[in-house]
């Protein structure tokens, strides 16, 4: 097994901290990979999958999963996203759970899964559904992405360049579901996929985010109808249940949803940009925000000043 260089950095730092008596030069890359494999086996062995009908946290919706799909609850999902994939804890703070196809092994770097969350920004009007210029939206997203990359590079990380739609946006008016996918070019790594599905409800939007590499885009695309059909708002929470006299409306419509919802209004602010990094990186399982930049220096010392790709 070969693990991501950045995951190696993170794991090496935590491992060495726990093993203070171990000289850094005594830990080879093979040792680190073996230790990470044992760590991964322990984490993956601790999670439990559910099948059939599952109520989502908050009581606004449930999943009615067909054969071939499994659900991980919020706690087990955070174990995967934070402890196994190495994302920052904040990136999983709002996660409701994950849907994992039965044939996918999360230990496999090429596996894919769907991460579920809910944005309680209010009722999102779909009146602009027939008027959206998705090419213009892509240009706006690229502009925002360039801002994100400036922040990333200033913090010492590589670029994640938004290059194109991997799947052009489309809106299902009948079922109130919006789909799209973005393709990112990653420094020294395979292209990464952000596959997004948004299911509109009375008080907000259920987000289903595909976590995968670009080589799995066709698999997620083929599975999307089944995944969307398993998501059901409970009575009183459906889009049709909206009461304009009582309920809050979101500050954005469908176009704003593609741009990032409420975050789009803050994209020019540094805090907003950095807050969005976690969501972007979540889709690239191999990429992590490292809180302490000193870890990189530790890794260089560990391998005698050579990069992990040499």
N, C-alpha and C positions, 0 to 999 in steps of 0.2 A: 504494500500500500504506500502511495506517495501523498503526503498531505501538503496543503497550501503553504508556501513560504511564510505568509503572514500568520497563519494559524500556528506554524512552527515557532515564530517569535513569541506569540502570546503564551503558548504552552511551555516553551523553554523557560520563560521568565517566571511563571507561576511554579513550575516544577523546581527550579533552582532555589526559589525563595523558600519553598517547603523543605528543601534538602540543603540547608546552609553549609553542612559539612562537606558537600560535594564540590570539588574544584570545577569551574565551568568547562575547562578544557578536557575534562574526563568524559563529558557527555557528547557522544558522536551523534550525527544525524540519524543513524540507524537506531541508536538507543532512544532517541527522541521519538521516532516513528513508532517503535515498539511500545513505549510508554503511552503515547497518544492512543494507539490501538487498544490498549488495556483500559484506558480512561473511557474511550468511546464505547467499548463493549459493556462497561459497567453502566454508563448512562442509558444506552439503548435498551439494556435489560431491565431498567427500572420503570419504563413507561408502559402504560396499558391502553390498548385500543378498544373502542366501543363500536358496535354495529347497530343497525336498525334505526329506530327513532330516538333522537337525542335532543333534549332541550338546551338551548344556548343560554349562557349566563345573561341575566338581566330580564329574562322572560318575554322578550319581544319577538322571538322567532325560535323555530326548531328545525332540525335536519331529519329528513326521512330518507336515509341512505339506501340505495339499491345494493344488491350483491356486488362485491368487488370494490367497495369503498369502506374505509375505516375512519373513525374520529378519535382525535387526541384532545383531551380537555385542556383548559387554559394553563394549568400548572405543568402538565407534561409538555405542552407546546413551548412554554417558556424554557423548559429544560433543553429542548432541542435547539431553539433559536439562540439562546444565550450561552448555555453551558457546552453544547455540542458544536453549533455552527460558529460560536464565538462572537456574536453580535453584542453590542452594549445593552444593558438591562432595559434602558429606556425604549429601545426599539420593540420590546415585547410587552410593554406596560398595558396596552389596550387590547391585546390579543384575546379573542374568545375561544380559540381552539384551532385545530388543523384538520384538514381532510387529506388522507393519504390513500392512494390506490393500493389495493391489496397486493399487487405484484411489485410494488416499489419498496426497496430496502433503503431506509434512510442512511445506512452506512455506506451506500454506494454513491460516489461523487456525482454520478449522472442521474440520480433519482430526482423526482419532482414531487411537490406537495402544494396544497392550497392553504394559505394562512387567512383566518377570518378575523375581522374586527368590525367595529361599528362606530360611525361618526354621527354624534347626536347634534348636528348643526341645524336640524329642522327639515321641513318639507322642501324638497328640491323640485322646482317647477321644470317640466319638460316642454314648455311652450316654444323653446328655441330649437327643438329637435330637427326641424327641416331647414334650418337656416345656418347651421354651424359650418364654418370653413375649417375642416380638419387640417389642411395644409398650413393655414395660418396658425392654428393652435400648435402644430409641430414646431414652427419657427419660434413661437413664444416659449415653448418648452426648452428648445435648444438655447435660447438666450438665458433663461433661468439656470439651465445646466452649466453654462459657462461661468455664471456667478458662483455656483456651487463648486466648480472645479478650481476657481481662484482661491476659495476658502480651503479646499482640500490641499492644494499645493502649498499654500502658506503654512499649513499645519504639518507639512512634510509627507503627504500621501500622494499617490499617483492619480491620474485623471480617470474618470469614467465618462467617456464622451458619448452623448446621445446622438446616434447617427440617423435613425429612421424609425418609422412605424414597423414593427415586426408583424403586426396585424392591424390594419387600418380600423379606426373606431367605427362602431355601428351600434344603433340603438333599437332595441326590441320594444316597440310602443305597447304592444299587448301585455307583455309581462313586466314592463318597466325595468328593463335590464340594459345596462350600457357595458360594452366590451371594447377593449383596446389592448395593444401590447407595444412596448418600446424596446428598441435594441440599443445596447450600450457597448461601445468599444472600450475594453479595459486594458490598461498598460500591462504588457507581458502575460496576458491571460486570454482564455477563450472569450468570445463575445457573450454577454449576459443578457438574459431576458427579464423584463418586467411585464408580466401578463396580468392585466387588471380587469376585474368584473365588479360592477356596482349594481346592487339590487335596491331600488328605491322603496322607501317605506314612509309611514305617516310622519315620523319624528326624526328621520335621518336616513342614513344609507349604510347598508351592509356591504363591506368590502371583502372581496375574495381575491387574494393576491397570489399569483402563481410564482413559485420559487423554483427556478430551473436555469439550465444553460440553454443557449440558442438551439442546440441539437434536439431539444425536446418540445419545441414550439408546436409542431404538428400533433404531438401526443396530447398536449394540453388543449389545443384547439378542438381536437376530436372529442375530448372528454367534457368540454365546457357545457354542452346541453344537459348532460346527465348531472353535472355538478350544480348548475343553476336550478334544475328541477327539484333537487333535494332540499333547497332552501325555501322555507315557508314562514312568512310572518304570521304570528298568532292573531286571532280576532281582536280588533281594536288597534292594531299596529300596522295594518295594511295601507298601501298607498291610497286606496279608495276610501279609507276611513278618515282622511284628512278633513278637519273642520276649520275653515279660515277664520271663524270667530273665536276659536279657542287655541289653535295650534300656532306655533312659531314657524315662519318660513325662513329657509336658508338665505344667506346673502349672495348666493350664486345660483346659476342654473346649470344645465348639462355641460355647457362649455367650460364653466368654472370648475365643474367636477373633474374634468379631464386635466385641467391645469393644476389641480391639487386642492380644490375646495377652499376652505378658510385660509389655508397656508398661502394660497396664491396672493392674497391681499397683503401678505407680509414678506413676500419673496425678496424684496429689496433690502429688508432689514437683516443684519448679520445673524441675529438670534433665530429668525425664521429660517434662514438658509441652513444653519447648523442643525436646527431641529429636524429638518427634512432629510438630512444625511442618513439618519438611521433607517428611515423608510426605504430610501434608495438602495442602501447597502444590504438591506434585508433580502432583496431578491438575488443578490450575488452571494451565495452561501460561503464562498471562499474569502470574502472581503470583510474586514473588521475595522471598526474605529478603535484605535488603541489609545486608552486614556492617558497613559504616561509615555511621552515620547522617548524617555530614557530607555525603554525596552529595546528600541532599535539599536541603541549604542551597546546594550548588553549582548544582543544577538551578534553584533560585529565582533565583540570581544570573545564571545563563545567560539566563533569559528576563525579566530586569528585574523580578523579584518577582511575576510572574503565574503562576498555576497552569497546568498543561498543558491543562486543560479549558476555560479561558476563551477 
